[in-house]
Amino acid sequence: MTKHDKPNLVYIFTDQQRADTMAAYGNNWIDTPNLNRLADSSFVFENAYVSAPICTPSRSTQMTGLWPHTNGCVKNNIPLSENVQTFAEFFPDDYHTAYYGKWHLGDEVIKRKGWDEWHSIEDQYRIWNTKPEHDEVLSDYHKWLVNLGYEPDKESRGNRVFSRPFTAKLSAEHTKATYLGDQVAAFIDREKHGPFAICINFLEPHPPYMGPTDDLYDPAEIPQSPVFMVNPPEDAAGMHRLMAEAQQSVASSQGPHQTGSEVLGRDMPPEESAAEGPASNTEQEYRRIQASYYGLVTLMDRAIGKILDAIDEAGITENTVVVFTSEHGDQMGDHNIFQKIVMYEQSVKVPCLVRVPWLENQPVPGRYSHIDTIPTLLDLMGIEIPGHLQGDSKAGRLREGKSLEDNDIFLDWNGRSVDQRFPLSELERMREIPHRCIVTGDGWKLNLSVGDQSELYNLNDDPYEHTNLYNDPAYSEKVLELALKIRNWQIETDDTALIPDVYPGTGYVTGMRLSR
């Protein structure tokens, strides 16, 4: 019986962290020593993709192993049905399972079935509680702050709570990141005799774009991409263009207190959305937001250092699988957009590290999707993979040192959230139109939509997605090839979202004759 017959799992994921925020992904200036040391002993997936570029749908895939259109969490703030199993329910009974951090899959502070332990940090989502009695329950982090003598600054459904801007401005030792790192370290010390499986979700570097590390980086020195503050081309998807236009017009005319809610949706109160984006449409302000964002990455990295140290100090490093990834990325001003919800690489690509102590680590080239994470981890840990999962284990490729360069990945987009306050803006209407996207192992990307402009990009020649080839007759065969792959994926996963019609064998997509 080998030591890793019943390995532990520490699954860490952050919120809104784009891939290029650490050394393993080419960032040589941001201070992330703990993520760097984890990467040095991990499989590093060079191109890892979420299932959808927004919170609830993306994390629903990470927690269930199902596509958002299968598990029902197709938009933000839709509670995960009790009939859908979560990751915790796939472990043998002798595993102690725990969830620490932000949940965002309904009833934030209420322990979900399957988890033996639940530690909450968010009171932001109380307005989506499913039962009145849940309004009386406040997060563990809230109680901790009250015990320290802090007074809540806002009212929510009959209780005083701490707003995100309030907690973001606290000293480093009282932030959510530091608190969560300390709590998880204590859990590891307590449960070190295992086996255990713990999932940890940090809010950082998700907005509000502010924190005790705001002054850590000089805004003027931050490197920029070729599409920084450059609008999407005129033939890009309408949702992409309108996001950029709204970001600029709101920042220019409305001021900081409406930026987040106007651009991303009206389901946030003004005090919460004030720090959701730039306060003015200037390069100086864009860079200031970037500096704060990268500071939050470093704040989170320090908390992860506490967790990695706790694993080492408990003497369980050789028997513990550690995962680090994120929920989605952030445009950070690329294509003149902040935050997420678009299909650009900065929003849909995230870091992904998997440390398996008994395997030789190496970079993993090619494309990888979060849909494959649960079956891959269960396979690596020697645990039976449930038959209903929609992803495939990549553990065999990791064991054999093989790449994922032939692996295609798919992306869901079903809209952001439902808002019944009318009139809806053009952006809000456009944002609710479904998109389906494929990124092939050899670097082609097709984003299909009925009601919006579809897009085709060659990521090898155009990594920043500034030349849409969809309407170019020279690439009609490529459009048909990739559209058929999306259609077949829809059939395999029972996805009923409308995409442009594909007529195999005829050379037609949406009634347009394709050159043969």
Secondary structure, 3 states (H helix, E strand, C coil): CCHHHCCEEEEEEEECCCCCCCHHHCCCCCCCHHHHHHHHCCEEECCEECCCCCHHHHHHHHHHCCCHHHHCCCCCCCCCCCCCCCHHHHCCCCCEEEEEECCCCCCCCCCCCCCCEEECCCCCCHHHCCCHHHHHCCCHHHHHHHHCCCCCCEEECCEEECCHHHHHCCCHHHCHHHHHHHHHHHHHHHCCCCCEEEEEEEEEECCCCCCCCCCCCCHHHCCCCCCECCCCCCCCCHHHHHHHHHHHHHHHHCCCCCHHHHHHCCCCCHHHHCCCCCCCCCHHHHHHHHHHHHHHHHHHHHHHHHHHHHHHHCCCHHHEEEEEEECCCCCCCECCCCCCCCCCHHHHEECEEEECCCCCCCEECECEEHHHHHHHHHHHCCCCCCCCCCCCCCHHHHHHCCCECCCCEEEEECCCCCCCCCCCCHHHHHHCCCEEEEECCCCEEEEEECCCCCEEEECCCCCCCCCCCCCCHHHHHHHHHHHHHHHHHHHHHCCCCCCCCEECCCCEECCEECCC
